[in-house]
Amino acid sequence: MKPGDPHAVRELFDSIAPRYDQLNDLLSLGLHRVWKRQAVRWLQPAPGQQLIDLCCGTGDLALLLAAKLRPGGSVLGLDAAAAPLAIAQQRSVRQPWLPVRWQQGDALATGLATGRFDGAVMAYGLRNLNAPGPGLQELRRLLRPGGRAAVLDFNRPDPATPAGAAAASFQQLYLRRLVVPAARRFGLPEQYSYLEASLERFPRAADQEALARSAGFTHVRHRPLMGGLMGLLQLVA
Ligand SMILES: C[S@@+](CC[C@H](N)C(=O)[O-])C[C@H]1O[C@@H](n2cnc3c(N)ncnc32)[C@H](O)[C@@H]1O
């Protein structure tokens, strides 16, 4: 499939939704939870705040945030695909005390009011958008001045440096030798080969920082995680 094609991306995530969480735990050895907690730490969620999780998928990060917002606050989880949202909904029904709502929509054009949120997260979403620059602009638009955002995703190491070259080789090995074969056992090899294809067009750290600055963020820092295999873009509107 063509990376960034909105229709194909939606179909892809609809098709992997039933296995998504299981594969995420397996392929990251549970570490995606640690990286998501790092995104939450940057956001510093506080009771009463209104937060948004863009590209929320099956909703684990939105629920993690919701637990920190009572009393008075809430999280809106937004995703383009119906199947992951249905799983998110089932999850939140089991924890009815958590203030979270789900909405199907496009992270590039949410239609939500400007400056409506105190903070935002986007985990493994930016790489899947048709264009990362407009994605960061919409993210910025949704935040009040001073609001924080955390954008977590795979990092694209720079092979020009020895450390970057090592991380890039390891990442390629990981994607080809572990991710795709494991996904094959679940009948989803093509869906997970998309990961490497999507990374090839994903801006590197410095380019992400430049895009975030042009989107109007006043504080911008890309922090490599896990030896540069993942990255956390820390932003202040
Ligand atoms: C890799 S999943 C990440 C899900 C979740 N945030 C997580 O970290 O587990 C990417 C999600 O982005 C969603 N997505 C892709 N393009 C989107 C768009 N234009 N608007 C909203 N969601 C989108 C997909 O449907 C999918 O659920």
The ligand as an SDF file (V2000), in Angstrom:
LIG
                    3D

 27 29  0  0  0  0  0  0  0  0999 V2000
   -0.0190    3.0380   14.8590 C   0  0  0  0  0  0  0  0  0  0  0  0
   -1.6390    3.4970   15.3270 S   0  0  0  0  0  0  0  0  0  0  0  0
   -1.3520    4.2820   16.8760 C   0  0  0  0  0  0  0  0  0  0  0  0
   -2.4790    4.1310   17.8520 C   0  0  0  0  0  0  0  0  0  0  0  0
   -2.2120    4.6250   19.2560 C   0  0  0  0  0  0  0  0  0  0  0  0
   -2.0000    6.0500   19.3050 N   0  0  0  0  0  0  0  0  0  0  0  0
   -1.0470    3.9090   19.8740 C   0  0  0  0  0  0  0  0  0  0  0  0
   -0.0320    4.5450   20.1490 O   0  0  0  0  0  0  0  0  0  0  0  0
   -1.1240    2.7010   20.0770 O   0  0  0  0  0  0  0  0  0  0  0  0
   -1.9940    4.8480   14.2670 C   0  0  0  0  0  0  0  0  0  0  0  0
   -3.4170    5.3270   14.3500 C   0  0  0  0  0  0  0  0  0  0  0  0
   -3.5340    6.5370   13.5930 O   0  0  0  0  0  0  0  0  0  0  0  0
   -4.8070    6.5540   12.9910 C   0  0  0  0  0  0  0  0  0  0  0  0
   -4.7830    7.5120   11.8800 N   0  0  0  0  0  0  0  0  0  0  0  0
   -4.0790    7.4610   10.7450 C   0  0  0  0  0  0  0  0  0  0  0  0
   -4.3150    8.5390    9.9840 N   0  0  0  0  0  0  0  0  0  0  0  0
   -5.1940    9.3070   10.6840 C   0  0  0  0  0  0  0  0  0  0  0  0
   -5.8090   10.5570   10.4420 C   0  0  0  0  0  0  0  0  0  0  0  0
   -5.5910   11.2360    9.3210 N   0  0  0  0  0  0  0  0  0  0  0  0
   -6.6480   11.0500   11.3750 N   0  0  0  0  0  0  0  0  0  0  0  0
   -6.8860   10.3690   12.5200 C   0  0  0  0  0  0  0  0  0  0  0  0
   -6.3290    9.1740   12.7960 N   0  0  0  0  0  0  0  0  0  0  0  0
   -5.4920    8.6480   11.8910 C   0  0  0  0  0  0  0  0  0  0  0  0
   -5.0190    5.1150   12.5530 C   0  0  0  0  0  0  0  0  0  0  0  0
   -6.3770    4.8180   12.3080 O   0  0  0  0  0  0  0  0  0  0  0  0
   -4.4310    4.3600   13.7440 C   0  0  0  0  0  0  0  0  0  0  0  0
   -5.4080    4.0090   14.6960 O   0  0  0  0  0  0  0  0  0  0  0  0
  1  2  1  0
  2  3  1  0
  2 10  1  0
  3  4  1  0
  4  5  1  0
  5  6  1  0
  5  7  1  0
  7  8  2  0
  7  9  1  0
 10 11  1  0
 11 12  1  0
 11 26  1  0
 12 13  1  0
 13 14  1  0
 13 24  1  0
 14 15  1  0
 14 23  1  0
 15 16  2  0
 16 17  1  0
 17 18  1  0
 17 23  2  0
 18 19  1  0
 18 20  2  0
 20 21  1  0
 21 22  2  0
 22 23  1  0
 24 25  1  0
 24 26  1  0
 26 27  1  0
M  CHG  2   2   1   9  -1
M  END
$$$$
